[in-house]
Amino acid sequence: MFKVILSFVLCLILTDISTAQLERRVVNLDRVVEQTFMAPRNINLLTIQHLGKSEFHYSIMHTFGFINSGYQHFWGIDDGANIRLSFEYGVSDDFSMGIGRSSFDKIVDVYFRYHPIKQKMDDSMPVSLSFSGGLGINTSELGYIEQLGLEGYSISDRANFYFSTLIARKFNDLFSLQLSPTVVYFNRTGNEIRVEDPNQQLYLSTGVSSRYKVTQRSAVTLQFIPAISGERSNHNFAIGYDIETGGHVFQLFFTTSQALNDSYLIAGENGQLSEREFRFGFNINRLFQLGR
Protein backbone atom coordinates (compact mmCIF):
# COMPACT_ATOMS: atom_id res chain seq x y z
CA MET A 1 0.00 0.00 0.00
CA PHE A 2 2.86 2.37 0.87
CA LYS A 3 4.33 1.88 -2.60
CA VAL A 4 0.97 2.60 -4.23
CA ILE A 5 0.54 5.82 -2.22
CA LEU A 6 4.12 6.90 -2.94
CA SER A 7 3.64 6.29 -6.66
CA PHE A 8 0.43 8.33 -6.64
CA VAL A 9 2.12 11.26 -4.84
CA LEU A 10 5.06 11.19 -7.25
CA CYS A 11 2.66 11.28 -10.21
CA LEU A 12 0.96 14.36 -8.78
CA ILE A 13 4.28 16.10 -8.20
CA LEU A 14 5.54 15.31 -11.69
CA THR A 15 2.24 16.51 -13.18
CA ASP A 16 2.57 19.83 -11.33
CA ILE A 17 6.17 20.21 -12.50
CA SER A 18 5.20 19.47 -16.10
CA THR A 19 2.31 21.91 -15.95
CA ALA A 20 4.54 24.59 -14.49
CA GLN A 21 7.09 24.03 -17.22
CA LEU A 22 4.39 24.32 -19.89
CA GLU A 23 3.11 27.54 -18.35
CA ARG A 24 6.60 29.02 -18.43
CA ARG A 25 6.73 28.30 -22.16
CA VAL A 26 3.59 30.22 -23.08
CA VAL A 27 4.02 32.11 -26.36
CA ASN A 28 5.24 35.69 -25.95
CA LEU A 29 2.13 37.68 -26.86
CA ASP A 30 4.13 40.90 -27.15
CA ARG A 31 5.83 39.80 -30.34
CA VAL A 32 5.08 41.15 -33.83
CA VAL A 33 2.35 39.51 -35.92
CA GLU A 34 3.84 37.74 -38.94
CA GLN A 35 2.57 36.67 -42.37
CA THR A 36 -0.25 39.20 -42.67
CA PHE A 37 0.09 38.65 -46.43
CA MET A 38 2.04 36.05 -48.36
CA ALA A 39 4.15 38.54 -50.35
CA PRO A 40 5.09 42.24 -50.51
CA ARG A 41 2.34 42.59 -53.14
CA ASN A 42 -1.24 41.35 -52.89
CA ILE A 43 -2.24 40.93 -56.59
CA ASN A 44 -0.99 44.39 -57.71
CA LEU A 45 -1.00 46.58 -54.60
CA LEU A 46 1.95 46.81 -52.22
CA THR A 47 1.33 45.47 -48.72
CA ILE A 48 2.72 45.98 -45.23
CA GLN A 49 4.55 42.62 -45.54
CA HIS A 50 8.04 43.99 -45.01
CA LEU A 51 11.43 42.67 -46.07
CA GLY A 52 14.06 41.89 -43.46
CA LYS A 53 17.48 43.49 -43.59
CA SER A 54 19.40 42.27 -46.66
CA GLU A 55 16.33 40.38 -47.90
CA PHE A 56 15.67 40.56 -51.64
CA HIS A 57 12.31 40.43 -53.42
CA TYR A 58 12.14 39.81 -57.16
CA SER A 59 8.79 39.75 -58.98
CA ILE A 60 7.55 39.14 -62.52
CA MET A 61 4.00 40.40 -63.09
CA HIS A 62 1.69 39.87 -66.10
CA THR A 63 -1.73 40.92 -67.34
CA PHE A 64 -3.15 39.82 -70.71
CA GLY A 65 -6.01 40.99 -72.98
CA PHE A 66 -9.72 41.00 -72.19
CA ILE A 67 -11.35 37.62 -71.58
CA ASN A 68 -14.28 38.57 -73.83
CA SER A 69 -12.01 38.50 -76.91
CA GLY A 70 -13.06 34.84 -77.18
CA TYR A 71 -11.44 31.56 -78.06
CA GLN A 72 -9.84 32.90 -81.28
CA HIS A 73 -7.66 35.11 -79.11
CA PHE A 74 -7.39 32.39 -76.46
CA TRP A 75 -9.45 34.57 -74.12
CA GLY A 76 -6.94 37.43 -74.19
CA ILE A 77 -3.70 35.44 -73.97
CA ASP A 78 -2.95 36.04 -77.68
CA ASP A 79 -3.36 39.81 -77.32
CA GLY A 80 -0.01 40.31 -75.62
CA ALA A 81 0.84 40.98 -72.03
CA ASN A 82 1.74 43.97 -69.96
CA ILE A 83 4.80 42.76 -68.06
CA ARG A 84 6.44 44.32 -65.04
CA LEU A 85 9.79 43.33 -63.57
CA SER A 86 10.75 44.67 -60.16
CA PHE A 87 13.54 44.30 -57.61
CA GLU A 88 13.24 45.35 -53.97
CA TYR A 89 15.95 45.24 -51.31
CA GLY A 90 15.62 45.46 -47.54
CA VAL A 91 18.00 48.21 -46.41
CA SER A 92 16.89 47.51 -42.82
CA ASP A 93 14.09 45.59 -41.14
CA ASP A 94 11.87 48.68 -41.49
CA PHE A 95 12.96 50.25 -44.79
CA SER A 96 13.29 48.91 -48.33
CA MET A 97 13.84 50.37 -51.80
CA GLY A 98 12.89 49.03 -55.20
CA ILE A 99 13.00 49.61 -58.94
CA GLY A 100 10.62 48.35 -61.61
CA ARG A 101 9.90 48.49 -65.32
CA SER A 102 6.53 47.96 -67.03
CA SER A 103 6.14 47.23 -70.74
CA PHE A 104 2.94 49.32 -70.95
CA ASP A 105 4.17 52.86 -71.76
CA LYS A 106 7.64 51.57 -70.85
CA ILE A 107 7.34 53.00 -67.36
CA VAL A 108 10.50 52.91 -65.23
CA ASP A 109 9.86 53.61 -61.55
CA VAL A 110 11.69 53.70 -58.24
CA TYR A 111 9.90 53.32 -54.93
CA PHE A 112 10.34 52.84 -51.20
CA ARG A 113 8.47 51.24 -48.32
CA TYR A 114 8.82 52.24 -44.66
CA HIS A 115 7.27 50.23 -41.80
CA PRO A 116 7.27 52.26 -38.55
CA ILE A 117 4.42 50.38 -36.79
CA LYS A 118 3.81 46.65 -36.63
CA GLN A 119 0.82 44.79 -35.22
CA LYS A 120 1.43 42.97 -31.91
CA MET A 121 -0.03 39.62 -30.93
CA ASP A 122 -1.36 41.00 -27.61
CA ASP A 123 -3.20 43.80 -29.49
CA SER A 124 -1.19 46.48 -27.72
CA MET A 125 -0.73 47.64 -31.31
CA PRO A 126 -3.83 46.46 -33.24
CA VAL A 127 -2.66 47.35 -36.76
CA SER A 128 0.44 47.60 -38.92
CA LEU A 129 1.24 50.91 -40.59
CA SER A 130 3.55 51.45 -43.55
CA PHE A 131 4.29 54.24 -46.00
CA SER A 132 5.13 53.83 -49.66
CA GLY A 133 6.03 56.34 -52.34
CA GLY A 134 7.61 56.44 -55.75
CA LEU A 135 8.55 58.23 -58.95
CA GLY A 136 7.78 56.90 -62.43
CA ILE A 137 9.03 58.03 -65.84
CA ASN A 138 7.23 57.31 -69.13
CA THR A 139 10.08 56.30 -71.49
CA SER A 140 7.95 55.46 -74.55
CA GLU A 141 8.26 57.45 -77.80
CA LEU A 142 4.76 58.96 -77.45
CA GLY A 143 4.40 59.30 -81.22
CA TYR A 144 0.79 60.47 -80.92
CA ILE A 145 2.06 63.79 -79.52
CA GLU A 146 3.73 64.65 -82.82
CA GLN A 147 0.72 63.38 -84.78
CA LEU A 148 -1.49 65.86 -82.94
CA GLY A 149 0.94 68.67 -83.65
CA LEU A 150 1.68 69.15 -79.96
CA GLU A 151 5.00 69.77 -78.30
CA GLY A 152 6.89 66.69 -77.23
CA TYR A 153 7.15 65.61 -73.64
CA SER A 154 10.21 66.72 -71.69
CA ILE A 155 11.68 64.52 -68.96
CA SER A 156 9.75 66.41 -66.27
CA ASP A 157 6.53 66.15 -68.33
CA ARG A 158 6.91 62.37 -68.36
CA ALA A 159 7.13 62.06 -64.56
CA ASN A 160 4.45 60.82 -62.18
CA PHE A 161 4.50 60.47 -58.41
CA TYR A 162 2.53 58.55 -55.83
CA PHE A 163 2.35 58.34 -52.07
CA SER A 164 0.39 55.75 -50.12
CA THR A 165 -0.36 54.98 -46.48
CA LEU A 166 -0.84 51.26 -45.85
CA ILE A 167 -2.97 50.25 -42.84
CA ALA A 168 -3.45 46.52 -42.25
CA ARG A 169 -4.69 44.10 -39.64
CA LYS A 170 -4.41 40.33 -39.43
CA PHE A 171 -7.66 39.45 -37.67
CA ASN A 172 -6.81 35.78 -37.21
CA ASP A 173 -4.77 33.03 -38.88
CA LEU A 174 -7.19 33.05 -41.83
CA PHE A 175 -8.19 36.63 -42.63
CA SER A 176 -6.21 39.84 -43.25
CA LEU A 177 -7.38 43.24 -44.51
CA GLN A 178 -5.52 46.33 -45.70
CA LEU A 179 -6.57 49.86 -46.70
CA SER A 180 -4.23 51.93 -48.90
CA PRO A 181 -5.23 55.61 -49.23
CA THR A 182 -3.19 56.86 -52.19
CA VAL A 183 -2.54 60.14 -53.98
CA VAL A 184 -1.08 60.19 -57.51
CA TYR A 185 0.19 63.19 -59.45
CA PHE A 186 1.10 63.35 -63.14
CA ASN A 187 3.14 66.33 -64.34
CA ARG A 188 1.35 66.01 -67.66
CA THR A 189 -1.32 63.56 -68.76
CA GLY A 190 -2.32 62.21 -72.15
CA ASN A 191 -3.41 59.01 -73.83
CA GLU A 192 -1.27 56.92 -71.51
CA ILE A 193 -4.03 57.04 -68.88
CA ARG A 194 -6.93 57.66 -71.30
CA VAL A 195 -8.46 60.72 -69.68
CA GLU A 196 -10.89 63.08 -71.39
CA ASP A 197 -9.54 66.13 -69.57
CA PRO A 198 -5.82 66.60 -70.40
CA ASN A 199 -5.56 69.00 -67.47
CA GLN A 200 -6.46 66.29 -64.98
CA GLN A 201 -3.26 65.64 -63.05
CA LEU A 202 -4.23 64.69 -59.48
CA TYR A 203 -5.88 61.38 -58.59
CA LEU A 204 -7.08 60.07 -55.25
CA SER A 205 -8.38 56.67 -54.22
CA THR A 206 -8.20 54.06 -51.47
CA GLY A 207 -7.13 50.56 -52.39
CA VAL A 208 -8.55 47.61 -50.46
CA SER A 209 -6.59 44.35 -50.22
CA SER A 210 -7.66 41.18 -48.43
CA ARG A 211 -6.49 37.62 -47.98
CA TYR A 212 -8.30 34.51 -46.76
CA LYS A 213 -6.22 31.39 -46.20
CA VAL A 214 -7.61 28.21 -47.71
CA THR A 215 -4.75 25.90 -46.73
CA GLN A 216 -1.45 26.38 -44.91
CA ARG A 217 0.22 27.44 -48.18
CA SER A 218 -2.61 28.96 -50.26
CA ALA A 219 -5.11 31.80 -50.00
CA VAL A 220 -7.90 33.58 -51.88
CA THR A 221 -7.13 37.28 -52.41
CA LEU A 222 -9.15 40.36 -53.37
CA GLN A 223 -8.26 43.83 -54.63
CA PHE A 224 -10.59 46.82 -55.03
CA ILE A 225 -9.71 50.39 -56.02
CA PRO A 226 -12.79 52.60 -56.41
CA ALA A 227 -12.84 55.34 -59.05
CA ILE A 228 -13.03 58.23 -56.59
CA SER A 229 -11.46 60.99 -58.69
CA GLY A 230 -10.50 61.62 -62.30
CA GLU A 231 -12.39 60.60 -65.42
CA ARG A 232 -12.54 56.88 -64.70
CA SER A 233 -16.06 55.46 -64.56
CA ASN A 234 -15.13 51.86 -63.77
CA HIS A 235 -13.58 50.48 -60.61
CA ASN A 236 -10.44 48.40 -60.38
CA PHE A 237 -11.46 44.96 -59.16
CA ALA A 238 -9.43 41.75 -58.95
CA ILE A 239 -9.74 38.32 -57.41
CA GLY A 240 -6.83 35.92 -57.12
CA TYR A 241 -5.33 32.80 -55.62
CA ASP A 242 -1.91 32.69 -53.94
CA ILE A 243 0.24 29.58 -53.71
CA GLU A 244 3.36 29.59 -51.50
CA THR A 245 6.12 27.08 -52.28
CA GLY A 246 9.07 27.80 -50.04
CA GLY A 247 10.89 30.82 -51.46
CA HIS A 248 8.31 31.40 -54.23
CA VAL A 249 4.78 32.83 -54.09
CA PHE A 250 2.71 32.31 -57.24
CA GLN A 251 -0.32 34.57 -57.69
CA LEU A 252 -3.05 33.83 -60.26
CA PHE A 253 -5.80 36.42 -60.71
CA PHE A 254 -8.49 38.03 -62.85
CA THR A 255 -8.53 41.83 -62.97
CA THR A 256 -10.33 44.70 -64.74
CA SER A 257 -7.05 46.64 -65.05
CA GLN A 258 -4.14 46.33 -67.45
CA ALA A 259 -1.91 48.42 -65.17
CA LEU A 260 0.74 46.90 -62.90
CA ASN A 261 2.58 49.91 -61.45
CA ASP A 262 1.11 51.91 -58.58
CA SER A 263 0.36 55.25 -60.28
CA TYR A 264 -1.45 53.66 -63.21
CA LEU A 265 -3.47 51.42 -60.90
CA ILE A 266 -5.02 54.55 -59.38
CA ALA A 267 -5.26 56.77 -62.48
CA GLY A 268 -5.57 54.30 -65.36
CA GLU A 269 -8.69 53.02 -67.06
CA ASN A 270 -10.47 49.80 -66.08
CA GLY A 271 -12.73 47.41 -67.92
CA GLN A 272 -16.42 47.03 -67.18
CA LEU A 273 -17.02 43.90 -65.15
CA SER A 274 -20.58 43.36 -66.44
CA GLU A 275 -19.26 43.26 -70.03
CA ARG A 276 -16.60 40.66 -69.12
CA GLU A 277 -13.92 43.30 -69.63
CA PHE A 278 -11.48 41.66 -67.27
CA ARG A 279 -8.11 40.04 -67.82
CA PHE A 280 -6.20 37.02 -66.65
CA GLY A 281 -2.87 37.71 -64.97
CA PHE A 282 -0.23 36.05 -62.83
CA ASN A 283 2.73 37.07 -60.69
CA ILE A 284 5.85 35.20 -59.66
CA ASN A 285 7.43 36.39 -56.41
CA ARG A 286 10.83 35.20 -55.20
CA LEU A 287 12.17 36.05 -51.76
CA PHE A 288 15.64 35.21 -50.52
CA GLN A 289 18.33 36.40 -48.14
CA LEU A 290 21.45 38.00 -49.60
CA GLY A 291 23.34 37.97 -46.31
CA ARG A 292 23.68 40.11 -43.21
N, C-alpha and C positions, 0 to 999 in steps of 0.2 A: 504493500500500500504506500509506504514511504517513497518508493521509486516512482510510483504513478503520480503522486502529488508533486514530487520534485520535477518530474518531466513536464507536468502541466504548468507549474510556475515558470520554468525555463522558457516554455513556448510563449507565455504571456510577455515575459521580459524581451525576448527576441522580436516579438511582434511590435512592441512599443519602440524598440530601437530601429526597426526597419521603417516604421511609420515616421519616426522622427527624421530619419535620413531622407525619406521621400519628401517630407515637408521642407527640408532645407534645400532641396533641389528644384523647388517651384520656379517656373520660368520667370525671368526678370521682366515684369510688365512695363518697365520704364524704357525699354529698348525701342528702336525705330521700327515702324511697320515696313515690311519688305514686300516686293512683288505686287505692287498696286496694279501695274500693267506688265505685260510680258516683254515689252520692248520700249525703247525711247520714243517710238511712234505708234499710235493706235490708228490703224488704217493710214490716214495721211497726216493727222495732227500730231504735233509734238506732245509728249506727256511729261509728268513729273518724275518718271522713272529715270533716275540719274545714273551717270557713269561714275565708277570709282576712279581714284587717282591712277593715271597711266592706263586706264581701260580704253579700248578702241571699239567704235561702232561703225560698221560699214553696211550700207543698205543699197539695194537695187530695187527701184519701184517702177511699176508699169500700169498704164491704163490703155485700153484699146478703143475701138469704135463702138457706136451704139449697137445694142443688142438687136434693135428692130430693123437692122439692115438685112436680116434674114440669112438663110442657109447659104446663099450664093456668096456671101461675104463672110461665111463661117461665123455669123452672129457678132460681127465687129472685129474679129481677130485679123481678117485680111486687110483691114483699113489702116493698118499701121499703129504703132504704139507711141504714146508719150512716155519717155523713159527718163528717170532721174537717178543719178548716182550721187551718193553723199558719203562723207567721211567725218566722223566726230571723235574728238579726243578729250579724255578727262584730265584737265590741267590739275584739278584737285578733286576731293570727294564732293565738293559743292559747286564746282564751276567747270564747264566744258565749252569747247569751241568747235565749229564745223564748217565745212564748205561743200557745196553741191552744184550740180549742173543738170538742167532739164532740157530735153530736146525741143519741147514746145517753146517757141520764141528764143531758144538757145539762151535761157536765163542762167547766169552764173551768180550764185549768192553765197554770202558768208553769214554765219549766225552764231549766237551764244545761248547758253542756258545757265541760269544761276538758281540754286536751290537753298534758300536761307532757312526754310522751316520744313520740318519733316514730321509726319504723323507719328504719335507714340501709341504703344499698345495699351497703356493704361488710360488713354484719352485725355491725358494732361495737355496734349496738343491734338485736337480732333481732326485736323486736316494737314495736308502737305501744300506748301506754297512755293511756286517757282516763277521765274521771269525768263522770257525769251525775246530776243530781238534780232533783226538782221537787215542786211542791205543786199538788194538784187540789181543786176545790170542786164538789160536786154541787149544781147550781142548779135541779134539777127540783122540782115541787111535792110529790112523794112522798105522793100521796093515800092510798096503802095504809096509811100510818102511822095516819092518823085512822080509817080503816076498822077497824083492829085495836084501836082504843081506846088506842093508845100515845101518849106524848108526842111532839110534833113535833121535828124535828131543828133544833138551833141551828146557827149558822155553824161553830163548832168541830166539832160532830158530823158535819158534811158534808165535812170535810177528809180528804184522804189524801196520803201522802207516799211518795216512792220515792228510792232511791239505788242507782246501778249503777256497777260498774267494768267498763270495756270493754277487752279485751285482744285484739289482732288481729295477724295476720301475713299479708303477701302473699308466698306461697311462690315464685311465678313470675309471668309476665305473664298467666297464665290463671287461677290459683286463689288465692283468699283465704279466710281463716277467722277468725271472731271468737267469743270467749266473753264473756258478759255476766252475771256473778253479780249478782243484784239482790235487794234487800230492799224490801218494800212494807208500809206500815202504814196502816190505816184507823182513824180515831178512833172510828167506830161503823159497823157493817156491817148490811146488811139485804138486801132482795130485789135490790138493784142488782148484787150479785155472786153471788146465788143460792147462798148457803151454808146448810147445815143448822144449824150452830152459830152463833147470832148473837153469841157472844162471841169468835169467831175474828176477830182483828184483824191478826195478823202473818203475812206470806207470804214465802216464800223460794223462789227458783228460779235456774237459770242458762240464759239464752238462748243459742242457738247460731245464728250467721248464716254463710252461705257464699255465694261467688260463683264461677262458672266461665264465663269468656269464651267465647262461641261465634264472634263476629266482632269486629272492631275496635270496634264501637259497640253490641254486644248481649251479654247474659249470662244464663245460667240461675242462679236464686237459690234458696236454701233457708232456712227458719226453723224452729227447734224449741225449744219451751219445755216441759220436763217438769213434770208435776204433782208437785213434791217435797213441798210442804206445803199445808195447808188441806183443804177438803172435795172438791176437784176430783178426778175419777177419770179424766178424759181429758186427753191432752196437747195442747198447741198445736202444730200442724204446718201449714206452708205451703210451697208451691212456686211460683215465679214466673219471669217473663221480663222483663228490663230492656232498654229501647231508649233510647239516647242520641242526641239530635238537636240538637247545638249547646248552647244554654242550657237545654234541657228534657231531663228523664229521665222516660220513661213506664214504669210498672211494672204489669204484669198478673200476677195470682196467684190461686190457690185456697187457702183457709185454713179451718181448723176453728173459728176464733174470730170473733166479731162485733166484738170490742174493737179500738180503734185507738190509745188512749192507753196510756202505759207501765204505770201501776198496774193497770189492768183486764186488760192482757195477761198479767200474772203471776197475779192473783187471780181473774179472771173464769172463767166456765164455757166449755167447749169441746165441739164436737160429736164424735160417735164416727165415726171414719174408716171403719170397716167397714160402717156403716149409711148411708154416703154423706152424713153430716151435715157437709158442708163447703160453703163459700160462694165465689162468685166476687167478686173485688175488683180495684180498680185505683187507682193513685196517679199524680198529675201533680206533678212537681217542677220548679221554676223557680229557677235560680241566676243572679244578676247582680250587678255591682259598682255600688255607689252612689257611689263616689268616695272618695279618700283624704283 
